[in-house]
Amino acid sequence: MSTPRSLRVAQQIKRELAEMLRRDLKDERISGIISITEVELTGDCRYARIFVSVYGDDADKQGTMNALTDNTSYIRGELCRRLKLRFAPEVSFRPDDSLERGAKVSQILAKISRGEI
């Protein structure tokens, strides 16, 4: 069950994690275009599922997910410090391919409108 606080904290996590990926997290395995698509946080803000979309080939996706998983403790600590939370939420990263599927659908629709299909 989501509470107003958990929804607000989830949005803050999304914003801060995007900033960390852009500036602070230096791991050569992180490649491709990365987007934090959603953060699901429990009502007590103890557990967070973070959905990550990586636009690139399969090696980019796998490398990025491995790097995020390996850096989980750093990410938890930074989130706790930046958001001034009493407890750092347990985070788990999940791949999300919705942006990629959307791009494929757009390409198909464009081909249909041009009469190629």
C-alpha positions as CSV (number, residue, x, y, z in Angstrom):
1,M,0.0,0.0,0.0
2,S,1.4,3.3,-1.1
3,T,1.3,6.3,1.2
4,P,1.8,9.9,0.2
5,R,5.1,9.8,2.0
6,S,6.3,6.7,0.2
7,L,5.2,8.2,-3.2
8,R,7.2,11.4,-2.4
9,V,10.2,9.4,-1.3
10,A,10.0,7.2,-4.4
11,Q,10.1,10.3,-6.7
12,Q,13.1,11.6,-4.7
13,I,14.9,8.3,-5.1
14,K,14.3,8.4,-8.8
15,R,15.7,11.9,-9.1
16,E,18.7,11.3,-6.9
17,L,19.6,8.0,-8.5
18,A,19.5,9.6,-11.9
19,E,21.9,12.3,-10.6
20,M,24.2,9.6,-9.2
21,L,24.3,7.7,-12.4
22,R,25.1,10.9,-14.3
23,R,27.8,12.3,-12.0
24,D,28.9,10.0,-9.2
25,L,28.8,6.4,-10.2
26,K,31.9,5.7,-12.2
27,D,31.8,2.1,-13.4
28,E,33.0,1.2,-16.9
29,R,30.3,-1.4,-17.2
30,I,27.6,1.2,-17.2
31,S,26.9,2.0,-20.8
32,G,24.1,2.9,-23.2
33,I,21.3,5.3,-22.5
34,I,20.0,4.6,-19.0
35,S,16.6,5.7,-17.7
36,I,15.1,5.1,-14.3
37,T,11.5,4.4,-15.3
38,E,9.9,3.7,-12.0
39,V,10.5,3.2,-8.3
40,E,8.2,1.1,-6.3
41,L,8.5,1.7,-2.6
42,T,6.7,-0.1,0.3
43,G,4.6,2.0,2.6
44,D,7.2,1.9,5.3
45,C,10.0,2.9,2.9
46,R,12.1,-0.1,3.7
47,Y,12.1,-1.8,0.3
48,A,12.5,-0.2,-3.1
49,R,12.3,-1.9,-6.5
50,I,13.9,0.2,-9.1
51,F,13.1,-0.4,-12.7
52,V,15.9,0.5,-15.1
53,S,15.7,0.8,-18.9
54,V,19.0,0.5,-20.8
55,Y,18.9,1.4,-24.4
56,G,21.6,-0.5,-26.2
57,D,22.6,-4.0,-27.0
58,D,22.3,-7.0,-24.7
59,A,25.9,-6.7,-23.5
60,D,25.2,-3.0,-22.5
61,K,22.1,-4.1,-20.6
62,Q,23.7,-7.0,-18.8
63,G,26.8,-4.9,-17.9
64,T,24.8,-2.0,-16.6
65,M,22.5,-4.3,-14.5
66,N,25.6,-6.1,-13.0
67,A,27.2,-2.8,-12.2
68,L,24.1,-1.5,-10.4
69,T,23.7,-4.7,-8.5
70,D,27.4,-4.7,-7.5
71,N,27.1,-1.0,-6.3
72,T,23.9,-1.5,-4.3
73,S,25.5,-0.8,-0.9
74,Y,27.0,2.5,-2.2
75,I,23.7,3.5,-3.7
76,R,21.8,2.7,-0.5
77,G,24.2,4.7,1.6
78,E,24.1,7.7,-0.8
79,L,20.3,7.6,-1.0
80,C,20.0,7.5,2.8
81,R,22.5,10.4,3.1
82,R,21.0,12.6,0.4
83,L,17.4,12.1,1.3
84,K,18.1,12.3,5.1
85,L,16.3,9.0,5.8
86,R,16.5,7.2,9.1
87,F,16.8,3.8,7.4
88,A,18.3,3.1,4.0
89,P,15.8,1.2,1.9
90,E,16.8,-2.2,0.6
91,V,17.0,-1.7,-3.1
92,S,16.7,-4.2,-6.0
93,F,17.2,-3.4,-9.6
94,R,14.9,-4.8,-12.3
95,P,15.3,-4.4,-16.0
96,D,12.5,-2.6,-17.8
97,D,12.3,-2.8,-21.6
98,S,9.1,-0.7,-22.0
99,L,11.0,2.2,-23.7
100,E,12.6,-0.2,-26.2
101,R,9.2,-1.8,-27.0
102,G,7.8,1.7,-27.5
103,A,10.5,2.6,-29.9
104,K,9.9,-0.6,-31.9
105,V,6.1,0.1,-32.1
106,S,6.9,3.7,-33.3
107,Q,9.1,2.3,-36.0
108,I,6.4,-0.1,-37.2
109,L,3.8,2.6,-37.2
110,A,6.1,4.9,-39.2
111,K,6.6,2.1,-41.8
112,I,2.9,1.5,-42.0
113,S,2.2,5.2,-42.5
114,R,4.9,5.3,-45.3
115,G,3.2,2.2,-46.9
116,E,6.3,0.0,-46.5
117,I,4.2,-2.7,-44.7
